[in-house]
């Protein structure tokens, strides 16, 4: 009845040995487990002896592939993560995770572990093992790299003006490298660095945090009213559609009627908008091209008369 005897065997990262270990044990993070986003920083894993409740049953396996992120009894694989083609597989070798949910022996991070595991299987970007990220606060650019490797190469940064520089990252925690630098030019910065599975890229916008154009984002006509009054113009608010139509002002219009005016000083009314006709054009020549010459017109007339005579003759 083992899954290893079904078509799923081709994607399983480990094969059961046929032995079931039934002894109390505490799940522990492996070296890769402290780096992997699925298990890194799980509540209670900070100490050498995790502050989690015990489990009592585990399936023994042989020849595990992928990455073992959690170990159990006798330091044997408990949670194995692997990639197969474009897919992913997670193998949890115990059915006692529900003890954490029930709070037995102090419980454990049941929700955190299964939620991260599910999202990693669905390729959530925040849980990628190899990832390059960038963020900016003002003109301070923070570069962060997540990796399962022991060392990471420098990151190449392209400034808005085309200037290229490199920055070396410092290890912030297991699996995380980070560095903050000062940039001079506001704008969009592009970052790239080689990864185990190809090039990693990131972008970040550095500059003024509270831009002036974002300080007032509500539509208003107050800024333009002085200019409108001096030039004889007008301001029109069009009616909203759908549910918001009932909230429209009584002075709203669908679309103002547009008229061309030559010498008027007032160029707007309640429902119309005037455009001043300045006659700002110069006629440099006129060319007439007749559609028919005399011979073509005579031939067409004779053709029509012939068709008419033939039709009437029948």
PyMOL commands that set and color helices and strands:
alter all, ss='L'
color gray80, all
select helices_A, chain A and resi 3-5+7-10+73-75+98-101+104-106+110-121+125-127+212-214+222-231+242-247+294-313
alter helices_A, ss='H'
color red, helices_A
select strands_A, chain A and resi 15-21+28-29+58-62+67-71+77-84+87-92+131-137+140-146+155-158+164-167+170-173+176-182+187-195+198-206+257-261+272-276
alter strands_A, ss='S'
color yellow, strands_A
deselect
rebuild
show_as cartoon
